[in-house]
C-alpha cells in the first residue's frame, strides 16, 4: 500500500471508520446467527473489511471482478439485496450519512465524508460486490462505459 492510502486509512480509522466497520461486523454476526442469513453475513463481512480500510481499494460487481456470474450477481442476488435493504441496509446507510454530515463540517473531514456517502450507497445494495485494489480494478468510470 502506498503512503497516501495508508495515511488516509489511519486517519479514517481515527475519525470513525472503526465504528462503522464494527457496525458492519455486527450486522454480519446478526445475519450469521441463523443459517438463512449466511449469504448476507458474507456480504456484510466483505463490506466490513472495505469499511475499515477503504482508501486504496474500490468495490466492483463480482461478475466484473471475476469475469463470471454467480448466484450473488444474478436474480437471486437482486432479491437478496432487497431483503438486505429491508432488514439491515437502511440503518447502515443512515449511520454512514450521519457520519458524513458530521465529518463534512470540517475541511479535513470532507474526503472522509465523501467515503461515507459512497459507503451509504453500498449499504443499500452490498450483495454481489467485490473489493479490489484500485490498481487491479477496472478503470474509473467503468460503470458509465458499459463494462
Buried (B, 14 or more C-beta within 10 A) or exposed (E): EEEEBEEBBEBBBEBBBEEBBEBBBBBBEBBBEEEEBEBBBBBBBBBBBBBBBBBBBBBBBBBBBEEEEEEBBEEBBEEBBEBBBEBBBEEBBEBBBEBBEBBBEEEEBEBBBEBBBBBBEBBBBBBBBBBBEEEEBBEEEBEEEEE
